[in-house]
Amino acid sequence: MQFDALALNCLVQETAARALPGRIQKIVMPGPRSLVLELYGRGRRHWLRITGWGPECGLYLTEIRPRRGEGPNQPFLELLRKYADGATASALYLPDPDERVVCLALAHREHGDQTLLCELTGRNGNLFLLGDGNRILGSLRRVPPGTPRDLRPRQPYQPLPRRDMCSPLECPVPRLEAALQVQADAPGWRALTATVAGMGPMQAREIVYRACGRADSTAGELDAPVLANAIQDLWQPVLSGEWSPSSIGGNGGVTTCAPYPIRHLPGAEPEPELTPLLSRLQPPDPYAEVRRSLRTQIGKAGTRTERRLKGAARDLPEPGVAERLRTQAQWLLALQHSIRPGQTELEPPDGSGPVALVPGRTPVQQAEAMFKRARKLERAAEVVPRRIRELERDRDYLAQLLLDLEQAADRPELEAVREDLEQTGLAGRSQVRKSRPKVPRPARGPRRFRHGQFTILVGRNARQNDQVTFAKGSPKDLWLHARDHPGSHVVIQSGGRNVPRETLDGAARLAAYHSGLRGENRARVMVAERRHVRKPARARPGQVTIRKGKARTVVVDAVEPDWQEAGGPGVSAPE
């Protein structure tokens, strides 16, 4: 959904009717751009989410409980907690219906009246807390000096400058005609967004469609009086308060919505209210900022690892180079008395190739340097392959951590990924936090399923993979893992008993589903007895090897079986 002026007018009216007046009970910042106010009004709790800038810039009520974001609290959050926590939100309004500026009027028992002013203008948006005389107490984004508007703290707030655009509520036909003539070859919707205030691209396409029956018409194909009527018809509900929301669904959810009947896109359905749609429209991940931060750290660690791998590959000597260099040095010592002054090459009698003579060095000095170089190459031939194997294990481990991150369901599981990244040293010193909020370690153990007489265990992350395989799995149990992809270790606690094909296939589907193959058809899954699974020396958590020839492959669809997760040992799930 696009939070243009029309959508904001409707959302502000719906929000005020649902939640105001209300008391602010909690203020959190899920991320550096977003602010969530917990309001208690009209007999229930509401969460008002405000995103200050960026592509998701907007304001709406959400049904998702806010969670604290990543990192230390921002100064603006501390300021709001001082002046707005416990305040009564009495009104929500747009000072100018054409502009994307929303004001929330606050009354605090100790600090008096304030206004939370939201400039929801995309990448240039910002949030301000205003005190007496509309003086700025603080802002979400620091405004540097030298900007056209002085928006520093303790200065009077300066409104957005008026743009030379016409209002959608009073759109003169001559102004539209002039704009359409000037931009005759441009798309009609683009001419509208450049001429009419508060209009987003989707709204402009809808108006063009209503005016001429095609959303992709050029400006020159549009009739200004018809276009003006279409604009006023679309904006009339802002004045009457009787808008007709609609949505377009996909995969059981909502892909887009608007406060008017969408006609230029197929499949639109009428909706009773606009606000509930926004919780169904791409529901925001409450841990999006934490996930983004960790994804960045893992990406940087992966880049460092790849760079070191390339460097190690360059340092790996070619086979036989050290031995050939040693042989040439021996011939150089043996034939040093036959070297004439000014000679540039020495041809050994074994036909191994000429030896280039270094000017200014005696044969003995050159031979010593060649022996030294040969010893260095021999050491490199021993050390570098081991280093390459370690770096390859680090690369695979980072791929596993990235999968753990994407599949983490709560904050403790995300913190487990962070701790694994830091404890292994892959995060780098600059990324390790000296102090972080205390978050309880996950109380949940591995996933546990029951099928028939068998218990199936599935690791949730790299460390739990070790736990599932070596602490909970016995040597005669069956062990499963997606072949050549990061994923969960799965153990069927069979104890050597024969496992029915249905149980084996279901466990294989669990291994494929909880891996990088999720959603794939014909995923390949390794199956081996647990006694053939070994942990290499210096391996990262969850990294194992299987004895050669002891694993077989089953092919399944990477979809979760219709098994209910059991609550603990002895709790059965339906077959």
Helices and strands as residue ranges (DSSP letters): H 5-19, E 22-31, E 34-41, E 44-51, E 58-62, H 75-83, E 88-93, E 101-108, E 112-119, G 122-124, E 126-130, G 132-134, E 136-139, H 173-182, H 188-195, H 201-212, G 219-221, H 224-240, E 246-250, E 253-258, E 268-270, H 275-280, H 288-315, H 321-334, G 336-338, E 345-346, E 355-356, H 363-407, H 411-423, G 429-431, E 447-451, E 454-458, H 462-466, I 467-472, E 478-482, E 490-492, H 501-513, E 523-529, G 530-532, E 533-534, E 545-546, E 552-556
